[in-house]
Amino acid sequence: MDWARERYTATAADAAWPSSHPQYGPVLAPAGLWAGRLLWASTETAAAFGGYLEGALEAAVVAADTVSATR
Ligand SMILES: Cc1cc2nc3c(=O)[nH]c(=O)nc-3n(C[C@H](O)[C@H](O)[C@H](O)COP(=O)(O)OP(=O)(O)OC[C@H]3O[C@@H](n4cnc5c(N)ncnc54)[C@H](O)[C@@H]3O)c2cc1C
């Protein structure tokens, strides 16, 4: 599945490359979507080092901990 072509997950702006390394912030989507079963786990969601591997690792740990805590 190509999410870039999915009506509810991407816009035309998402297809454009950023002109520089962006400043990332908190995820705009509200927490608790799909009864807490939808998690965001990419470098862009990290509290620090967004856009870098370190941010991706942090986001993965947060997502894994969240899943583990709900099982
Ligand atoms: C050339 C380059 C050099 C880099 N060098 C460094 C570096 O030196 N140090 C550093 O810390 N970071 C570096 N980075 C950044 C680092 O690679 C990323 O921050 C990190 O890989 C992000 O991990 P992620 O898991 O969030 O996303 P990704 O690893 O990008 O995973 C996203 C996944 O989503 C999939 N996907 C993407 N688009 C779609 C779509 N439309 N539909 C379905 N699936 C999709 C992809 O196939 C991929 O599997 C570099 C990045 C690039 C491109």
The ligand as an SDF file (V2000), in Angstrom:
LIG
                    3D

 53 58  0  0  0  0  0  0  0  0999 V2000
   20.4790    9.7390    2.6820 C   0  0  0  0  0  0  0  0  0  0  0  0
   20.1670    9.7490    4.1520 C   0  0  0  0  0  0  0  0  0  0  0  0
   21.1990    9.8280    5.0660 C   0  0  0  0  0  0  0  0  0  0  0  0
   20.9240    9.8250    6.4220 C   0  0  0  0  0  0  0  0  0  0  0  0
   21.9640    9.9190    7.3160 N   0  0  0  0  0  0  0  0  0  0  0  0
   21.7240    9.9020    8.6250 C   0  0  0  0  0  0  0  0  0  0  0  0
   22.8030    9.9460    9.5620 C   0  0  0  0  0  0  0  0  0  0  0  0
   23.9830   10.0040    9.2120 O   0  0  0  0  0  0  0  0  0  0  0  0
   22.4790    9.9440   10.8980 N   0  0  0  0  0  0  0  0  0  0  0  0
   21.1930    9.8720   11.3500 C   0  0  0  0  0  0  0  0  0  0  0  0
   20.9730    9.8430   12.5590 O   0  0  0  0  0  0  0  0  0  0  0  0
   20.1540    9.8340   10.4710 N   0  0  0  0  0  0  0  0  0  0  0  0
   20.3800    9.8440    9.1240 C   0  0  0  0  0  0  0  0  0  0  0  0
   19.3340    9.7920    8.2420 N   0  0  0  0  0  0  0  0  0  0  0  0
   17.9730    9.7850    8.7710 C   0  0  0  0  0  0  0  0  0  0  0  0
   17.5330    8.3850    9.2110 C   0  0  0  0  0  0  0  0  0  0  0  0
   17.7740    7.4660    8.1540 O   0  0  0  0  0  0  0  0  0  0  0  0
   16.0410    8.4500    9.5470 C   0  0  0  0  0  0  0  0  0  0  0  0
   15.8130    9.4080   10.5470 O   0  0  0  0  0  0  0  0  0  0  0  0
   15.4970    7.1140   10.0490 C   0  0  0  0  0  0  0  0  0  0  0  0
   15.7630    6.0600    9.1490 O   0  0  0  0  0  0  0  0  0  0  0  0
   14.0000    7.2260   10.2480 C   0  0  0  0  0  0  0  0  0  0  0  0
   13.5220    5.9870   10.7150 O   0  0  0  0  0  0  0  0  0  0  0  0
   11.9650    5.7420   10.7540 P   0  0  0  0  0  0  0  0  0  0  0  0
   11.7850    4.3610   11.2690 O   0  0  0  0  0  0  0  0  0  0  0  0
   11.2760    6.8600   11.4580 O   0  0  0  0  0  0  0  0  0  0  0  0
   11.5140    5.8330    9.2120 O   0  0  0  0  0  0  0  0  0  0  0  0
   12.0260    4.9770    7.9770 P   0  0  0  0  0  0  0  0  0  0  0  0
   13.2500    4.2100    8.3060 O   0  0  0  0  0  0  0  0  0  0  0  0
   12.0880    5.9560    6.8360 O   0  0  0  0  0  0  0  0  0  0  0  0
   10.8380    3.9560    7.7620 O   0  0  0  0  0  0  0  0  0  0  0  0
    9.6330    4.3630    7.1390 C   0  0  0  0  0  0  0  0  0  0  0  0
    9.0050    3.1540    6.4650 C   0  0  0  0  0  0  0  0  0  0  0  0
    7.8150    3.5740    5.8120 O   0  0  0  0  0  0  0  0  0  0  0  0
    7.8070    3.0830    4.5070 C   0  0  0  0  0  0  0  0  0  0  0  0
    7.0960    4.0480    3.6620 N   0  0  0  0  0  0  0  0  0  0  0  0
    7.5090    5.2740    3.2750 C   0  0  0  0  0  0  0  0  0  0  0  0
    6.6050    5.8610    2.5030 N   0  0  0  0  0  0  0  0  0  0  0  0
    5.5810    4.9730    2.3940 C   0  0  0  0  0  0  0  0  0  0  0  0
    4.3440    5.0140    1.7170 C   0  0  0  0  0  0  0  0  0  0  0  0
    3.9780    6.0670    0.9860 N   0  0  0  0  0  0  0  0  0  0  0  0
    3.5340    3.9510    1.8350 N   0  0  0  0  0  0  0  0  0  0  0  0
    3.9030    2.8740    2.5820 C   0  0  0  0  0  0  0  0  0  0  0  0
    5.0700    2.7820    3.2420 N   0  0  0  0  0  0  0  0  0  0  0  0
    5.8930    3.8340    3.1530 C   0  0  0  0  0  0  0  0  0  0  0  0
    9.2570    2.9360    4.0780 C   0  0  0  0  0  0  0  0  0  0  0  0
    9.4130    1.9540    3.0910 O   0  0  0  0  0  0  0  0  0  0  0  0
    9.9210    2.5360    5.3970 C   0  0  0  0  0  0  0  0  0  0  0  0
    9.9450    1.1360    5.5720 O   0  0  0  0  0  0  0  0  0  0  0  0
   19.5870    9.7620    6.8860 C   0  0  0  0  0  0  0  0  0  0  0  0
   18.5630    9.6800    5.9470 C   0  0  0  0  0  0  0  0  0  0  0  0
   18.8270    9.6680    4.5960 C   0  0  0  0  0  0  0  0  0  0  0  0
   17.6950    9.5750    3.6040 C   0  0  0  0  0  0  0  0  0  0  0  0
  1  2  1  0
  2  3  1  0
  2 52  2  0
  3  4  2  0
  4  5  1  0
  4 50  1  0
  5  6  2  0
  6  7  1  0
  6 13  1  0
  7  8  2  0
  7  9  1  0
  9 10  1  0
 10 11  2  0
 10 12  1  0
 12 13  2  0
 13 14  1  0
 14 15  1  0
 14 50  1  0
 15 16  1  0
 16 17  1  0
 16 18  1  0
 18 19  1  0
 18 20  1  0
 20 21  1  0
 20 22  1  0
 22 23  1  0
 23 24  1  0
 24 25  2  0
 24 26  1  0
 24 27  1  0
 27 28  1  0
 28 29  2  0
 28 30  1  0
 28 31  1  0
 31 32  1  0
 32 33  1  0
 33 34  1  0
 33 48  1  0
 34 35  1  0
 35 36  1  0
 35 46  1  0
 36 37  1  0
 36 45  1  0
 37 38  2  0
 38 39  1  0
 39 40  1  0
 39 45  2  0
 40 41  1  0
 40 42  2  0
 42 43  1  0
 43 44  2  0
 44 45  1  0
 46 47  1  0
 46 48  1  0
 48 49  1  0
 50 51  2  0
 51 52  1  0
 52 53  1  0
M  END
$$$$
